[in-house]
Amino acid sequence: MKKIIKSILFVFLIIFIDSCAGYKPIYKASLQFEISDYSLNGDKKTANQIYSKLYNLANISKNNPDRESISIFIKTTKSKTPTIKNSSGKILEYKINLTTQVIIKNFLTGDEILNYTFDQSSSYKVQDQYFETTRLENASIENLVNNTYEELIIQLTDNLS
């Protein structure tokens, strides 16, 4: 009896595994573009991080002759403000705000493809050790850049398709 139950469970397991084999993502980005010109303003470090991610994405389709030539303008502003202070005035928590304006135009015609401003924010607590606080700040900035990039790809996919 146990052998029959185990074999039935095994058959169901195989059926469930096989039904997941044809997985395809619902929202798949197939962007075909090349960056012909770019300009970075504001906080150049974060703007360059976003640009390098876009550049790497553009290199995926570098062998496609039908890709679209674009020019990119990226302006980022980063601000850090204290949000919580204790009774003696010592700062306990900071909030980082990253505002990114992205303008993408067709390089050949000059038609505007995307003009969007992304606004991301994150908070982090001040740690006992200064290097831990800076590590948290850098991690927060990296997360904000990644979130901005992901939103940018979604907007770019909607506008290039």
Rosetta blueprint (number, residue, H / E / L):
1 M L
2 K H
3 K H
4 I H
5 I H
6 K H
7 S H
8 I H
9 L H
10 F H
11 V H
12 F H
13 L H
14 I H
15 I H
16 F H
17 I H
18 D H
19 S H
20 C L
21 A L
22 G L
23 Y L
24 K L
25 P L
26 I L
27 Y L
28 K L
29 A L
30 S L
31 L L
32 Q L
33 F E
34 E E
35 I E
36 S E
37 D E
38 Y E
39 S E
40 L E
41 N E
42 G E
43 D L
44 K H
45 K H
46 T H
47 A H
48 N H
49 Q H
50 I H
51 Y H
52 S H
53 K H
54 L H
55 Y H
56 N H
57 L H
58 A H
59 N H
60 I H
61 S L
62 K L
63 N L
64 N L
65 P L
66 D L
67 R L
68 E E
69 S E
70 I E
71 S E
72 I E
73 F E
74 I E
75 K E
76 T E
77 T E
78 K E
79 S E
80 K E
81 T E
82 P E
83 T E
84 I E
85 K E
86 N L
87 S L
88 S L
89 G L
90 K L
91 I E
92 L E
93 E E
94 Y E
95 K E
96 I E
97 N E
98 L E
99 T E
100 T E
101 Q E
102 V E
103 I E
104 I E
105 K E
106 N E
107 F L
108 L L
109 T L
110 G L
111 D L
112 E E
113 I E
114 L E
115 N E
116 Y E
117 T E
118 F E
119 D E
120 Q E
121 S E
122 S E
123 S E
124 Y E
125 K E
126 V L
127 Q L
128 D L
129 Q L
130 Y H
131 F H
132 E H
133 T H
134 T H
135 R H
136 L H
137 E H
138 N H
139 A H
140 S H
141 I H
142 E H
143 N H
144 L H
145 V H
146 N H
147 N H
148 T H
149 Y H
150 E H
151 E H
152 L H
153 I H
154 I H
155 Q H
156 L H
157 T H
158 D H
159 N H
160 L H
161 S L
